[in-house]
Amino acid sequence: MELHDVWFVLIAVLWIGYFFLEGFDFGIGVLTKLLARGRAEKRVLINTIGPVWDGNEVWLLTAGGATFAAFPEWYATLFSGFYLPLLLILVCLIVRGVAFEYRVKRSGERWQHNWEQAIFWTSLLPAFLWGVAFGNIVRGVKIDREMEYVGTFGDLLNPYALLGGLVTLTLFTFHGAVFAALKTVGDIRVRARALALKLGLVTAVLALVFLGWTQVDKGDGGSLVALVIAVAALVGAIGAIRIGREGWSFALSGITIAAAVAMLFLTLFPNVMPSSLDPAWSLTVTNASSSPYTLTIMTWCAAIAAPLVMLYQGWTYWVFRKRIGTQHIAEAH
C-alpha cells in the first residue's frame, strides 16, 4: 500500500472519529429544544457535553489539516467548490462555541434564551450540511480538466445530497438522545429513551434509502459489507435503547456512524472527488496527493502525536463519566 493510500484511510478514520464524537454533540444541541423542559433540563443537557465538546472539534481540525497537507489538490477544489456551505458550517461552529460560554454570563431571561436558540440552530445546521457535503462528494461534482469546480451552489442542492443531510441530522440527533439517556438520571433520562426510540425508527428508514441508493449507484463488495454492518448496528441500537441498555445502544449507534462513513469512503476510493463531467477529470489519491517525502514526514508526526491526543481525550471522558440530573444544577442557573 502506497503512502497516499494510507493517508486516504487515515483521513477516513479522522472523519469517523469526528462524526462519532461531534455527532452526539450536535444531537445534544438539537435536543435542547426537542427534549428539555425548562431551563434546568437545558442546563443538564449542555453539561453532559460541557467538558468534551471543544475536544471533539479537534478531530475536524485534524481532518482538515491532514487533507490540506496530504492532498492539497483535494483541499483546494473542495474548499473552493463548497465555499458557501463550509463557510456556514464554520460560522455555526464559532457561534456555537461562544453560545456555550456566554449563555451563563448573565442571568437575564432574554439573554439566556437567545443563546439557547443559537445552540439549537448552530447544532442543527452543521449536522444537516455535513451530510449534504459528503453526499455531493460521493455523487460527484462538476470538476473540469484543470481540477477546478465549475458548478454552482444550486448544483449542490440535489435530491441525493439533501437526503444525505437528513440522514446525518436524524442519525446525530438519535446518537445524541442515546447519549443523553446514558448520561442523565430521572425523568429526562426516561424521556430521552422514548425520544431515541422514535428517532431511531425515522433514522433507520432514511439511512436504508440513502445507503441503498449509494450502494446501487457506486457500491462494490466492500461497501456492501459496510452497509450491512451499519444497518445491523442501527437496528441493534434501537433494540438496546428499547430495553434500557443505554451503553450498548450508544456503542451500536457509534458503530452505525463509523460503518456508514466507511461505506462512503469505500465507494470513493481511489477517487477523492469524482468529476460528474468526465471520470478522467476526477481527483484521485494519486493526482491530488503531496510528494512521498511530505507524506513520510506526516506519517512520523502522526505516529507520535495521535496516540497522545487519543489518550488524553479518553482520560477526559473517563473523568466526566458520571450521570447528572437537575438536582446537580445550581438554583441560580
C-alpha positions as CSV (number, residue, x, y, z in Angstrom):
1,M,0.0,0.0,0.0
2,E,1.4,3.4,-1.0
3,L,1.6,6.3,1.5
4,H,-1.2,8.2,-0.3
5,D,-3.5,5.2,0.2
6,V,-2.5,5.1,3.8
7,W,-3.4,8.8,4.2
8,F,-6.7,8.3,2.5
9,V,-7.5,5.7,5.1
10,L,-6.3,7.9,8.0
11,I,-8.4,10.8,6.8
12,A,-11.4,8.5,6.7
13,V,-10.6,7.5,10.3
14,L,-10.4,11.1,11.3
15,W,-13.8,11.8,9.8
16,I,-15.3,8.7,11.5
17,G,-13.9,9.9,14.8
18,Y,-15.3,13.4,14.3
19,F,-18.8,12.3,13.3
20,F,-18.8,9.7,16.2
21,L,-17.9,12.3,18.8
22,E,-19.4,15.5,17.3
23,G,-22.4,13.6,16.3
24,F,-23.8,13.2,19.8
25,D,-22.5,16.7,20.5
26,F,-24.7,18.1,17.7
27,G,-27.5,15.9,18.8
28,I,-27.5,17.3,22.3
29,G,-27.6,20.8,20.9
30,V,-30.7,19.9,18.9
31,L,-32.3,18.2,21.9
32,T,-32.1,21.4,24.0
33,K,-35.3,22.3,22.1
34,L,-36.8,18.9,21.4
35,L,-36.3,17.2,24.8
36,A,-35.6,19.7,27.6
37,R,-38.4,21.1,29.7
38,G,-37.3,24.2,31.4
39,R,-34.0,25.9,31.9
40,A,-32.7,23.4,34.4
41,E,-33.1,20.5,32.0
42,K,-31.4,22.5,29.2
43,R,-28.5,23.1,31.5
44,V,-28.4,19.3,32.3
45,L,-28.1,18.5,28.6
46,I,-25.5,21.2,27.9
47,N,-23.5,19.9,31.0
48,T,-23.4,16.4,29.5
49,I,-21.1,17.7,26.8
50,G,-19.7,20.7,28.6
51,P,-16.3,19.1,29.4
52,V,-15.8,17.5,25.9
53,W,-17.5,19.5,23.1
54,D,-14.4,21.5,22.3
55,G,-12.1,18.5,22.3
56,N,-14.5,16.8,19.9
57,E,-13.8,19.5,17.3
58,V,-10.1,18.7,17.4
59,W,-10.9,15.8,15.1
60,L,-12.4,18.2,12.5
61,L,-9.3,20.5,12.6
62,T,-7.0,17.5,12.3
63,A,-9.0,16.1,9.4
64,G,-8.9,19.4,7.6
65,G,-5.2,19.9,8.3
66,A,-4.4,16.3,7.1
67,T,-6.3,16.9,3.9
68,F,-4.5,20.1,3.3
69,A,-1.1,18.6,3.8
70,A,-1.7,15.1,2.3
71,F,-4.0,16.0,-0.6
72,P,-3.6,19.7,-1.4
73,E,-5.5,19.5,-4.7
74,W,-8.4,17.8,-3.0
75,Y,-8.4,20.5,-0.3
76,A,-8.2,23.4,-2.8
77,T,-11.0,22.0,-5.0
78,L,-13.2,21.1,-2.1
79,F,-13.0,24.4,-0.3
80,S,-13.4,26.5,-3.5
81,G,-16.4,24.5,-4.7
82,F,-18.1,24.1,-1.4
83,Y,-17.2,27.6,-0.1
84,L,-20.6,28.7,1.0
85,P,-21.8,25.6,2.9
86,L,-18.4,25.2,4.5
87,L,-18.3,28.9,5.5
88,L,-21.8,28.5,7.0
89,I,-20.6,25.4,9.0
90,L,-17.6,27.4,10.2
91,V,-19.7,30.3,11.3
92,C,-22.1,28.0,13.1
93,L,-19.2,26.3,15.0
94,I,-17.8,29.7,16.0
95,V,-21.2,31.0,17.3
96,R,-21.9,27.6,18.9
97,G,-18.7,27.8,21.0
98,V,-19.5,31.4,22.0
99,A,-23.0,30.4,23.0
100,F,-21.8,27.6,25.3
101,E,-19.5,30.0,27.1
102,Y,-21.7,33.2,27.2
103,R,-25.1,31.7,28.0
104,V,-24.5,31.7,31.8
105,K,-22.6,35.0,31.9
106,R,-25.8,36.8,32.7
107,S,-29.0,35.7,34.4
108,G,-31.4,37.6,32.2
109,E,-34.2,35.5,30.7
110,R,-33.9,37.0,27.2
111,W,-30.1,36.8,27.3
112,Q,-30.1,33.0,28.1
113,H,-33.0,32.3,25.7
114,N,-31.2,33.9,22.7
115,W,-28.0,31.9,23.4
116,E,-30.1,28.7,23.7
117,Q,-31.6,29.4,20.4
118,A,-28.1,29.9,18.9
119,I,-27.0,26.5,20.4
120,F,-30.0,24.8,18.7
121,W,-29.6,26.3,15.3
122,T,-25.8,26.0,15.2
123,S,-26.1,22.4,16.1
124,L,-28.9,21.6,13.6
125,L,-27.4,23.3,10.6
126,P,-23.9,21.7,10.6
127,A,-25.5,18.3,11.3
128,F,-27.5,18.7,8.1
129,L,-24.9,20.4,6.0
130,W,-22.2,17.8,6.6
131,G,-24.5,15.2,5.1
132,V,-25.1,17.4,2.1
133,A,-21.4,18.0,1.6
134,F,-20.4,14.3,1.8
135,G,-23.4,13.4,-0.4
136,N,-22.1,15.6,-3.1
137,I,-18.5,14.4,-2.7
138,V,-19.7,10.8,-3.2
139,R,-22.1,11.6,-6.0
140,G,-19.6,13.6,-7.9
141,V,-19.5,17.3,-8.8
142,K,-18.6,19.4,-11.8
143,I,-14.8,19.4,-12.0
144,D,-13.0,20.3,-15.2
145,R,-9.7,19.1,-16.6
146,E,-7.9,21.8,-14.5
147,M,-9.2,20.2,-11.3
148,E,-11.4,23.2,-10.6
149,Y,-15.0,23.2,-9.5
150,V,-17.1,24.8,-12.3
151,G,-20.6,24.2,-10.9
152,T,-22.9,26.5,-8.9
153,F,-24.2,26.4,-5.4
154,G,-27.6,25.2,-6.7
155,D,-25.9,22.1,-8.1
156,L,-25.1,21.0,-4.5
157,L,-28.8,21.0,-3.6
158,N,-29.7,17.8,-5.4
159,P,-32.0,15.1,-4.0
160,Y,-29.2,12.6,-3.2
161,A,-27.2,15.2,-1.2
162,L,-30.3,16.6,0.6
163,L,-31.3,13.1,1.6
164,G,-27.7,12.6,2.9
165,G,-28.3,15.8,5.0
166,L,-31.5,14.4,6.5
167,V,-29.7,11.1,7.3
168,T,-26.9,12.8,9.2
169,L,-29.3,15.2,11.0
170,T,-31.6,12.4,12.2
171,L,-28.7,10.0,13.0
172,F,-26.7,12.5,15.0
173,T,-29.9,13.5,16.9
174,F,-30.6,9.8,17.6
175,H,-27.0,9.4,18.7
176,G,-27.4,12.5,21.0
177,A,-30.6,11.2,22.5
178,V,-28.9,7.9,23.4
179,F,-26.0,9.8,24.9
180,A,-28.5,11.9,26.9
181,A,-30.1,8.7,28.2
182,L,-26.7,7.4,29.1
183,K,-25.5,10.5,30.9
184,T,-28.6,11.6,32.8
185,V,-30.9,10.5,35.7
186,G,-34.5,11.0,36.5
187,D,-37.4,12.0,34.2
188,I,-35.1,13.4,31.5
189,R,-33.5,10.0,31.1
190,V,-36.8,8.3,30.6
191,R,-37.9,10.8,28.0
192,A,-34.6,10.6,26.3
193,R,-35.1,6.9,25.9
194,A,-38.6,7.3,24.4
195,L,-37.4,10.0,22.0
196,A,-34.4,8.0,21.0
197,L,-36.7,5.1,20.1
198,K,-38.8,7.3,17.8
199,L,-35.8,9.0,16.2
200,G,-34.1,5.6,15.6
201,L,-37.1,4.4,13.6
202,V,-37.1,7.5,11.4
203,T,-33.3,7.3,11.0
204,A,-33.5,3.7,10.0
205,V,-35.9,4.4,7.1
206,L,-33.9,7.4,5.8
207,A,-30.5,5.7,6.2
208,L,-31.6,2.5,4.5
209,V,-32.8,4.5,1.5
210,F,-29.7,6.7,1.3
211,L,-27.2,3.9,1.8
212,G,-29.1,1.6,-0.5
213,W,-29.1,4.3,-3.2
214,T,-25.3,4.7,-2.7
215,Q,-24.7,1.0,-3.0
216,V,-26.7,0.7,-6.2
217,D,-25.1,3.7,-7.8
218,K,-21.5,3.5,-6.6
219,G,-21.0,0.4,-4.4
220,D,-18.9,-2.8,-4.5
221,G,-18.4,-5.7,-2.3
222,G,-16.6,-3.8,0.4
223,S,-19.2,-1.1,0.6
224,L,-21.9,-3.7,0.8
225,V,-20.3,-5.2,3.9
226,A,-20.1,-1.7,5.5
227,L,-23.8,-1.2,4.6
228,V,-24.9,-4.4,6.3
229,I,-22.9,-3.6,9.4
230,A,-24.4,0.0,9.6
231,V,-27.9,-1.3,9.2
232,A,-27.4,-4.2,11.7
233,A,-25.8,-1.8,14.2
234,L,-28.6,0.7,13.9
235,V,-31.3,-2.0,14.4
236,G,-29.3,-3.2,17.4
237,A,-29.1,0.3,18.8
238,I,-32.8,0.7,18.6
239,G,-33.4,-2.6,20.3
240,A,-30.9,-1.8,23.0
241,I,-32.5,1.6,23.9
242,R,-35.9,-0.1,23.9
243,I,-34.9,-2.4,26.7
244,G,-33.0,0.4,28.6
245,R,-29.4,-0.7,27.7
246,E,-28.1,2.8,27.0
247,G,-24.4,1.8,27.0
248,W,-24.9,-0.9,24.3
249,S,-27.2,1.4,22.3
250,F,-24.6,4.2,22.3
251,A,-21.8,1.8,21.2
252,L,-24.0,0.4,18.4
253,S,-25.1,3.9,17.2
254,G,-21.4,4.8,17.1
255,I,-20.7,1.7,15.0
256,T,-23.6,2.8,12.7
257,I,-21.9,6.1,12.1
258,A,-18.5,4.5,11.7
259,A,-19.7,1.9,9.2
260,A,-21.8,4.5,7.2
261,V,-18.8,6.9,6.9
262,A,-16.6,4.0,6.0
263,M,-19.0,3.0,3.3
264,L,-18.9,6.4,1.7
265,F,-15.1,6.4,1.6
266,L,-15.1,2.9,0.2
267,T,-17.3,4.0,-2.6
268,L,-15.0,6.9,-3.3
269,F,-11.6,5.1,-3.4
270,P,-9.4,5.6,-5.4
271,N,-11.1,8.9,-6.1
272,V,-11.3,11.7,-3.6
273,M,-13.6,13.9,-5.6
274,P,-15.2,12.3,-8.6
275,S,-16.0,14.5,-11.6
276,S,-19.5,14.4,-13.0
277,L,-18.3,15.9,-16.2
278,D,-15.7,13.3,-17.2
279,P,-14.4,10.5,-15.0
280,A,-10.9,11.2,-16.4
281,W,-11.0,14.6,-14.7
282,S,-11.7,13.2,-11.2
283,L,-9.3,13.9,-8.3
284,T,-7.7,10.7,-7.1
285,V,-5.4,9.6,-4.3
286,T,-2.5,9.8,-6.8
287,N,-3.1,13.0,-8.8
288,A,-4.3,15.0,-5.7
289,S,-1.6,13.9,-3.2
290,S,1.5,15.6,-1.9
291,S,5.0,14.3,-2.5
292,P,6.2,11.0,-0.9
293,Y,8.7,13.0,1.2
294,T,5.8,15.1,2.7
295,L,3.7,12.1,3.3
296,T,6.6,10.3,5.1
297,I,7.1,13.3,7.5
298,M,3.4,13.4,8.1
299,T,3.3,9.7,8.9
300,W,6.0,10.0,11.6
301,C,4.4,13.0,13.2
302,A,1.0,11.3,13.3
303,A,2.5,8.1,14.8
304,I,3.9,10.2,17.7
305,A,1.2,12.7,18.3
306,A,-2.1,10.8,17.6
307,P,-1.8,8.3,20.4
308,L,-1.1,11.0,23.0
309,V,-4.1,13.0,21.9
310,M,-6.4,10.0,22.0
311,L,-5.1,9.0,25.4
312,Y,-5.8,12.5,26.8
313,Q,-9.2,12.7,25.3
314,G,-10.1,9.2,26.6
315,W,-9.0,10.3,30.1
316,T,-11.2,13.3,29.9
317,Y,-14.3,11.1,29.1
318,W,-13.3,8.8,32.0
319,V,-13.1,11.7,34.5
320,F,-16.5,13.1,33.5
321,R,-18.2,9.7,33.2
322,K,-20.9,10.1,35.9
323,R,-24.6,10.8,35.2
324,I,-26.1,14.1,36.1
325,G,-29.6,15.4,36.7
326,T,-31.5,18.6,37.6
327,Q,-30.5,18.1,41.3
328,H,-26.9,18.8,40.2
329,I,-27.8,22.2,38.7
330,A,-27.3,25.3,40.9
331,E,-30.6,27.2,41.5
332,A,-29.1,30.3,40.0
333,H,-29.0,28.6,36.6
